């Protein structure tokens, strides 16, 4: 990976209000951190920085910072972007942290995993790609950081899966990630509704059937009760005749 040059200015004034004023001039406040060095407060030309990041969208960028004071160069060093802060509503860049690195010393960094090709399980069989792992922690020299880790899915069918152990990493790049972890798999299409067995009654039909049965039982009991009442007077008449 090549280093991209970026000129930044030393920032002497710090604080919330100073940072707001700085942003109005198209600069973004930032800090450069180092393993043993005191953090350096800087200001970054927003347009120049965003132009670089757009060109390498989604990828790690190795920067060579020229720390300036006006037109005078104070120092320079290699860095990677440690963290970006954005406005919670407008999403504008409001702060950048850089991490100073040694080009001859390995670092651990996340690299994006990208599926390549058209999977038959998706294109022909209607499945979809399920990708639980989108980034991989790799260890390598800064100059060996890969832009991305490609995964060829052009022969994958429904049920196929790619594990970390299946990934092909460039020379000089390794990972400590669990080799058995699933990177991505091809899953079958989701069914829109559950199939109901033939002849199975729906819930409303069962409720209606029980209701009709209950009403029938009540109707059957009513005549029996009326018949008993009607028989009573005849029994009394027979008793009267005997007397």
Short mmCIF file of the C-alpha atoms (twelve columns), coordinates in Angstrom:
data_MODEL
# 
_entry.id   MODEL 
# 
loop_
_atom_site.group_PDB 
_atom_site.id 
_atom_site.type_symbol 
_atom_site.label_atom_id 
_atom_site.label_alt_id 
_atom_site.label_comp_id 
_atom_site.label_asym_id 
_atom_site.label_seq_id 
_atom_site.Cartn_x 
_atom_site.Cartn_y 
_atom_site.Cartn_z 
_atom_site.pdbx_PDB_model_num 
ATOM 1   C CA . UNK A 1   0.000    0.000   0.000   1 
ATOM 2   C CA . UNK A 2   1.366    3.369   -1.004  1 
ATOM 3   C CA . UNK A 3   1.459    6.414   1.253   1 
ATOM 4   C CA . UNK A 4   -0.753   9.349   0.326   1 
ATOM 5   C CA . UNK A 5   0.697    12.752  1.185   1 
ATOM 6   C CA . UNK A 6   -1.431   15.178  3.186   1 
ATOM 7   C CA . UNK A 7   -0.384   18.570  4.506   1 
ATOM 8   C CA . UNK A 8   -1.810   19.567  7.901   1 
ATOM 9   C CA . UNK A 9   -1.302   22.626  10.088  1 
ATOM 10  C CA . UNK A 10  -0.289   22.745  13.748  1 
ATOM 11  C CA . UNK A 11  -3.231   23.825  15.916  1 
ATOM 12  C CA . UNK A 12  -2.347   25.934  18.951  1 
ATOM 13  C CA . UNK A 13  -5.847   27.008  19.963  1 
ATOM 14  C CA . UNK A 14  -8.045   24.277  21.422  1 
ATOM 15  C CA . UNK A 15  -11.482  24.152  22.965  1 
ATOM 16  C CA . UNK A 16  -15.096  23.766  21.834  1 
ATOM 17  C CA . UNK A 17  -15.612  27.332  20.655  1 
ATOM 18  C CA . UNK A 18  -12.264  27.439  18.841  1 
ATOM 19  C CA . UNK A 19  -13.137  24.204  17.067  1 
ATOM 20  C CA . UNK A 20  -16.462  25.643  15.905  1 
ATOM 21  C CA . UNK A 21  -14.718  28.701  14.520  1 
ATOM 22  C CA . UNK A 22  -12.180  26.466  12.801  1 
ATOM 23  C CA . UNK A 23  -14.880  24.442  11.026  1 
ATOM 24  C CA . UNK A 24  -16.372  27.613  9.581   1 
ATOM 25  C CA . UNK A 25  -13.097  28.123  7.673   1 
ATOM 26  C CA . UNK A 26  -13.331  24.643  6.050   1 
ATOM 27  C CA . UNK A 27  -10.801  23.102  8.444   1 
ATOM 28  C CA . UNK A 28  -11.385  20.126  10.740  1 
ATOM 29  C CA . UNK A 29  -9.665   19.796  14.132  1 
ATOM 30  C CA . UNK A 30  -7.614   16.656  14.640  1 
ATOM 31  C CA . UNK A 31  -5.104   14.900  16.878  1 
ATOM 32  C CA . UNK A 32  -2.108   12.711  16.015  1 
ATOM 33  C CA . UNK A 33  -1.389   9.995   18.581  1 
ATOM 34  C CA . UNK A 34  1.834    8.016   18.892  1 
ATOM 35  C CA . UNK A 35  3.092    5.149   21.020  1 
ATOM 36  C CA . UNK A 36  5.629    7.254   22.910  1 
ATOM 37  C CA . UNK A 37  5.094    10.702  21.430  1 
ATOM 38  C CA . UNK A 38  3.002    13.468  22.946  1 
ATOM 39  C CA . UNK A 39  -0.259   13.896  20.955  1 
ATOM 40  C CA . UNK A 40  -0.080   16.689  18.400  1 
ATOM 41  C CA . UNK A 41  -3.075   18.969  17.841  1 
ATOM 42  C CA . UNK A 42  -3.556   19.724  14.162  1 
ATOM 43  C CA . UNK A 43  -6.094   21.149  11.737  1 
ATOM 44  C CA . UNK A 44  -6.862   19.421  8.464   1 
ATOM 45  C CA . UNK A 45  -8.109   20.912  5.212   1 
ATOM 46  C CA . UNK A 46  -11.554  19.290  5.001   1 
ATOM 47  C CA . UNK A 47  -11.786  19.312  1.184   1 
ATOM 48  C CA . UNK A 48  -8.321   17.769  0.696   1 
ATOM 49  C CA . UNK A 49  -8.947   15.072  3.307   1 
ATOM 50  C CA . UNK A 50  -12.418  14.100  2.038   1 
ATOM 51  C CA . UNK A 51  -11.149  13.919  -1.547  1 
ATOM 52  C CA . UNK A 52  -8.608   11.277  -0.489  1 
ATOM 53  C CA . UNK A 53  -11.145  9.300   1.543   1 
ATOM 54  C CA . UNK A 54  -13.676  9.288   -1.311  1 
ATOM 55  C CA . UNK A 55  -11.062  7.850   -3.644  1 
ATOM 56  C CA . UNK A 56  -10.410  4.993   -1.180  1 
ATOM 57  C CA . UNK A 57  -13.975  4.584   0.058   1 
ATOM 58  C CA . UNK A 58  -14.283  1.690   2.503   1 
ATOM 59  C CA . UNK A 59  -10.562  0.960   2.446   1 
ATOM 60  C CA . UNK A 60  -7.735   1.668   4.829   1 
ATOM 61  C CA . UNK A 61  -5.543   4.585   3.821   1 
ATOM 62  C CA . UNK A 62  -1.875   4.956   4.678   1 
ATOM 63  C CA . UNK A 63  -1.098   8.676   4.964   1 
ATOM 64  C CA . UNK A 64  2.162    10.583  5.076   1 
ATOM 65  C CA . UNK A 65  1.430    13.712  7.123   1 
ATOM 66  C CA . UNK A 66  3.486    16.819  6.580   1 
ATOM 67  C CA . UNK A 67  2.983    18.864  9.741   1 
ATOM 68  C CA . UNK A 68  3.235    22.523  8.781   1 
ATOM 69  C CA . UNK A 69  3.288    25.845  10.576  1 
ATOM 70  C CA . UNK A 70  2.283    28.224  7.844   1 
ATOM 71  C CA . UNK A 71  4.682    27.512  4.978   1 
ATOM 72  C CA . UNK A 72  7.290    25.955  7.259   1 
ATOM 73  C CA . UNK A 73  7.493    22.166  7.572   1 
ATOM 74  C CA . UNK A 74  8.015    21.105  11.195  1 
ATOM 75  C CA . UNK A 75  8.010    17.326  10.869  1 
ATOM 76  C CA . UNK A 76  6.452    14.448  8.979   1 
ATOM 77  C CA . UNK A 77  5.387    10.888  9.780   1 
ATOM 78  C CA . UNK A 78  3.309    7.950   8.584   1 
ATOM 79  C CA . UNK A 79  -0.176   7.563   10.040  1 
ATOM 80  C CA . UNK A 80  -3.463   5.721   9.616   1 
ATOM 81  C CA . UNK A 81  -6.894   7.070   10.465  1 
ATOM 82  C CA . UNK A 82  -7.772   6.001   13.985  1 
ATOM 83  C CA . UNK A 83  -11.270  7.492   14.233  1 
ATOM 84  C CA . UNK A 84  -13.577  9.922   12.462  1 
ATOM 85  C CA . UNK A 85  -16.306  11.852  14.255  1 
ATOM 86  C CA . UNK A 86  -19.370  13.083  12.369  1 
ATOM 87  C CA . UNK A 87  -22.225  15.402  13.255  1 
ATOM 88  C CA . UNK A 88  -25.112  13.243  14.585  1 
ATOM 89  C CA . UNK A 89  -27.700  14.961  12.357  1 
ATOM 90  C CA . UNK A 90  -25.880  16.491  9.386   1 
ATOM 91  C CA . UNK A 91  -23.229  13.732  9.167   1 
ATOM 92  C CA . UNK A 92  -20.546  16.357  8.474   1 
ATOM 93  C CA . UNK A 93  -16.978  15.491  9.460   1 
ATOM 94  C CA . UNK A 94  -16.173  17.341  12.701  1 
ATOM 95  C CA . UNK A 95  -12.983  15.681  14.039  1 
ATOM 96  C CA . UNK A 96  -10.261  13.230  12.952  1 
ATOM 97  C CA . UNK A 97  -7.836   11.180  15.053  1 
ATOM 98  C CA . UNK A 98  -4.671   9.778   13.453  1 
ATOM 99  C CA . UNK A 99  -2.386   7.042   14.750  1 
ATOM 100 C CA . UNK A 100 1.337    7.381   14.123  1 
ATOM 101 C CA . UNK A 101 2.924    4.122   12.940  1 
ATOM 102 C CA . UNK A 102 6.295    2.597   12.151  1 
ATOM 103 C CA . UNK A 103 6.441    1.264   8.597   1 
ATOM 104 C CA . UNK A 104 8.808    -1.496  9.706   1 
ATOM 105 C CA . UNK A 105 6.585    -2.712  12.542  1 
ATOM 106 C CA . UNK A 106 3.504    -4.911  12.156  1 
ATOM 107 C CA . UNK A 107 0.118    -3.536  13.156  1 
ATOM 108 C CA . UNK A 108 -3.319   -5.092  13.663  1 
ATOM 109 C CA . UNK A 109 -6.030   -3.530  11.551  1 
ATOM 110 C CA . UNK A 110 -9.513   -4.326  10.207  1 
ATOM 111 C CA . UNK A 111 -9.888   -4.998  6.477   1 
ATOM 112 C CA . UNK A 112 -13.203  -5.149  4.607   1 
ATOM 113 C CA . UNK A 113 -14.400  -8.519  3.230   1 
ATOM 114 C CA . UNK A 114 -16.074  -8.251  -0.187  1 
ATOM 115 C CA . UNK A 115 -18.101  -10.918 -2.035  1 
ATOM 116 C CA . UNK A 116 -17.135  -11.201 -5.714  1 
ATOM 117 C CA . UNK A 117 -19.182  -12.739 -8.524  1 
ATOM 118 C CA . UNK A 118 -22.764  -14.023 -8.905  1 
ATOM 119 C CA . UNK A 119 -23.669  -17.050 -6.794  1 
ATOM 120 C CA . UNK A 120 -25.870  -19.628 -8.642  1 
ATOM 121 C CA . UNK A 121 -27.695  -20.197 -5.361  1 
ATOM 122 C CA . UNK A 122 -28.787  -16.559 -5.489  1 
ATOM 123 C CA . UNK A 123 -29.141  -15.884 -9.216  1 
ATOM 124 C CA . UNK A 124 -30.838  -19.173 -10.208 1 
ATOM 125 C CA . UNK A 125 -32.378  -20.544 -7.012  1 
ATOM 126 C CA . UNK A 126 -33.563  -17.318 -5.397  1 
ATOM 127 C CA . UNK A 127 -31.426  -17.594 -2.268  1 
ATOM 128 C CA . UNK A 128 -29.508  -14.753 -0.641  1 
ATOM 129 C CA . UNK A 129 -26.081  -14.072 0.830   1 
ATOM 130 C CA . UNK A 130 -25.922  -14.012 4.611   1 
ATOM 131 C CA . UNK A 131 -22.654  -12.362 5.690   1 
ATOM 132 C CA . UNK A 132 -22.139  -12.230 9.468   1 
ATOM 133 C CA . UNK A 133 -18.475  -11.185 9.100   1 
ATOM 134 C CA . UNK A 134 -17.872  -7.970  7.113   1 
ATOM 135 C CA . UNK A 135 -14.367  -7.146  8.382   1 
ATOM 136 C CA . UNK A 136 -11.370  -9.253  9.323   1 
ATOM 137 C CA . UNK A 137 -8.678   -8.312  11.842  1 
ATOM 138 C CA . UNK A 138 -5.345   -8.834  10.114  1 
ATOM 139 C CA . UNK A 139 -1.742   -8.434  11.221  1 
ATOM 140 C CA . UNK A 140 0.855    -7.165  8.778   1 
ATOM 141 C CA . UNK A 141 3.314    -4.391  7.984   1 
ATOM 142 C CA . UNK A 142 1.580    -1.093  7.151   1 
ATOM 143 C CA . UNK A 143 2.839    -1.292  3.568   1 
ATOM 144 C CA . UNK A 144 1.222    -4.748  3.196   1 
ATOM 145 C CA . UNK A 145 -2.279   -3.755  4.282   1 
ATOM 146 C CA . UNK A 146 -4.646   -5.189  1.637   1 
ATOM 147 C CA . UNK A 147 -7.289   -2.905  0.153   1 
ATOM 148 C CA . UNK A 148 -9.899   -5.602  0.745   1 
ATOM 149 C CA . UNK A 149 -10.257  -9.355  1.158   1 
ATOM 150 C CA . UNK A 150 -12.198  -10.802 -1.816  1 
ATOM 151 C CA . UNK A 151 -14.397  -13.896 -1.541  1 
ATOM 152 C CA . UNK A 152 -15.328  -15.675 -4.783  1 
ATOM 153 C CA . UNK A 153 -18.995  -16.738 -4.590  1 
ATOM 154 C CA . UNK A 154 -19.437  -17.567 -8.299  1 
ATOM 155 C CA . UNK A 155 -19.787  -21.325 -7.623  1 
ATOM 156 C CA . UNK A 156 -21.710  -21.230 -4.354  1 
ATOM 157 C CA . UNK A 157 -25.075  -23.013 -4.092  1 
ATOM 158 C CA . UNK A 158 -27.723  -22.860 -1.389  1 
ATOM 159 C CA . UNK A 159 -26.255  -24.320 1.806   1 
ATOM 160 C CA . UNK A 160 -22.630  -23.542 0.907   1 
ATOM 161 C CA . UNK A 161 -20.542  -21.512 3.347   1 
ATOM 162 C CA . UNK A 162 -17.127  -19.841 3.491   1 
ATOM 163 C CA . UNK A 163 -15.165  -19.946 6.747   1 
ATOM 164 C CA . UNK A 164 -12.214  -17.844 7.860   1 
ATOM 165 C CA . UNK A 165 -9.969   -20.812 7.131   1 
ATOM 166 C CA . UNK A 166 -11.096  -20.656 3.458   1 
ATOM 167 C CA . UNK A 167 -9.958   -17.047 2.965   1 
ATOM 168 C CA . UNK A 168 -6.897   -16.497 0.801   1 
ATOM 169 C CA . UNK A 169 -4.763   -13.804 2.454   1 
ATOM 170 C CA . UNK A 170 -1.928   -12.002 0.650   1 
ATOM 171 C CA . UNK A 171 1.673    -12.859 1.432   1 
ATOM 172 C CA . UNK A 172 2.806    -11.343 4.727   1 
ATOM 173 C CA . UNK A 173 -0.754   -11.015 6.038   1 
ATOM 174 C CA . UNK A 174 -2.191   -13.214 8.786   1 
ATOM 175 C CA . UNK A 175 -5.126   -13.228 11.189  1 
ATOM 176 C CA . UNK A 176 -5.854   -14.398 14.728  1 
ATOM 177 C CA . UNK A 177 -9.563   -14.742 14.025  1 
ATOM 178 C CA . UNK A 178 -11.224  -18.100 14.768  1 
ATOM 179 C CA . UNK A 179 -10.657  -20.252 11.666  1 
ATOM 180 C CA . UNK A 180 -14.070  -21.926 12.098  1 
ATOM 181 C CA . UNK A 181 -16.042  -18.668 12.026  1 
ATOM 182 C CA . UNK A 182 -18.459  -18.333 9.095   1 
ATOM 183 C CA . UNK A 183 -17.696  -15.402 6.810   1 
ATOM 184 C CA . UNK A 184 -20.735  -15.804 4.554   1 
ATOM 185 C CA . UNK A 185 -23.184  -18.443 3.365   1 
ATOM 186 C CA . UNK A 186 -25.955  -18.890 0.796   1 
ATOM 187 C CA . UNK A 187 -29.334  -19.291 2.489   1 
ATOM 188 C CA . UNK A 188 -32.632  -20.447 0.900   1 
ATOM 189 C CA . UNK A 189 -35.370  -17.952 0.020   1 
ATOM 190 C CA . UNK A 190 -37.758  -16.953 2.789   1 
ATOM 191 C CA . UNK A 191 -41.288  -18.424 2.496   1 
ATOM 192 C CA . UNK A 192 -43.995  -15.787 2.463   1 
ATOM 193 C CA . UNK A 193 -46.543  -17.922 4.332   1 
ATOM 194 C CA . UNK A 194 -46.614  -21.247 6.161   1 
ATOM 195 C CA . UNK A 195 -48.125  -24.077 4.110   1 
ATOM 196 C CA . UNK A 196 -51.266  -25.583 5.723   1 
ATOM 197 C CA . UNK A 197 -51.933  -29.355 5.324   1 
ATOM 198 C CA . UNK A 198 -54.915  -30.272 3.150   1 
ATOM 199 C CA . UNK A 199 -58.191  -30.673 5.072   1 
ATOM 200 C CA . UNK A 200 -56.896  -28.849 8.156   1 
ATOM 201 C CA . UNK A 201 -59.552  -26.568 9.585   1 
ATOM 202 C CA . UNK A 202 -58.667  -22.979 10.240  1 
ATOM 203 C CA . UNK A 203 -59.088  -21.527 13.708  1 
ATOM 204 C CA . UNK A 204 -62.329  -19.611 12.868  1 
ATOM 205 C CA . UNK A 205 -63.854  -22.820 11.446  1 
ATOM 206 C CA . UNK A 206 -63.087  -24.748 14.632  1 
ATOM 207 C CA . UNK A 207 -64.617  -22.023 16.798  1 
ATOM 208 C CA . UNK A 208 -67.778  -21.929 14.629  1 
ATOM 209 C CA . UNK A 209 -68.069  -25.721 14.759  1 
ATOM 210 C CA . UNK A 210 -67.860  -25.789 18.573  1 
ATOM 211 C CA . UNK A 211 -70.437  -22.992 18.829  1 
ATOM 212 C CA . UNK A 212 -72.939  -24.810 16.591  1 
ATOM 213 C CA . UNK A 213 -72.461  -28.024 18.569  1 
ATOM 214 C CA . UNK A 214 -73.110  -26.237 21.854  1 
ATOM 215 C CA . UNK A 215 -76.276  -24.595 20.508  1 
ATOM 216 C CA . UNK A 216 -77.540  -27.972 19.278  1 
ATOM 217 C CA . UNK A 217 -77.106  -29.552 22.714  1 
ATOM 218 C CA . UNK A 218 -79.035  -26.725 24.374  1 
ATOM 219 C CA . UNK A 219 -81.908  -27.113 21.854  1 
ATOM 220 C CA . UNK A 220 -82.105  -30.859 22.535  1 
ATOM 221 C CA . UNK A 221 -82.473  -30.379 26.291  1 
ATOM 222 C CA . UNK A 222 -85.372  -27.847 26.012  1 
ATOM 223 C CA . UNK A 223 -88.126  -30.261 24.744  1 
ATOM 224 C CA . UNK A 224 -87.247  -32.836 27.406  1 
ATOM 225 C CA . UNK A 225 -87.799  -30.266 30.106  1 
ATOM 226 C CA . UNK A 226 -91.140  -29.182 28.550  1 
ATOM 227 C CA . UNK A 227 -92.333  -32.811 28.272  1 
ATOM 228 C CA . UNK A 228 -91.793  -33.422 31.966  1 
ATOM 229 C CA . UNK A 229 -93.892  -30.406 32.859  1 
ATOM 230 C CA . UNK A 230 -96.720  -31.514 30.529  1 
ATOM 231 C CA . UNK A 231 -96.835  -35.026 32.027  1 
ATOM 232 C CA . UNK A 232 -97.370  -33.819 35.553  1 
ATOM 233 C CA . UNK A 233 -101.064 -32.809 35.215  1 
ATOM 234 C CA . UNK A 234 -102.005 -36.244 33.725  1 
ATOM 235 C CA . UNK A 235 -100.531 -38.016 36.732  1 
ATOM 236 C CA . UNK A 236 -102.633 -35.841 39.052  1 
ATOM 237 C CA . UNK A 237 -105.799 -36.630 37.008  1 
ATOM 238 C CA . UNK A 238 -105.274 -40.416 37.433  1 
ATOM 239 C CA . UNK A 239 -104.952 -39.958 41.202  1 
ATOM 240 C CA . UNK A 240 -108.256 -38.029 41.237  1 
ATOM 241 C CA . UNK A 241 -110.094 -40.807 39.339  1 
ATOM 242 C CA . UNK A 242 -109.001 -43.468 41.810  1 
ATOM 243 C CA . UNK A 243 -110.444 -41.445 44.655  1 
# 
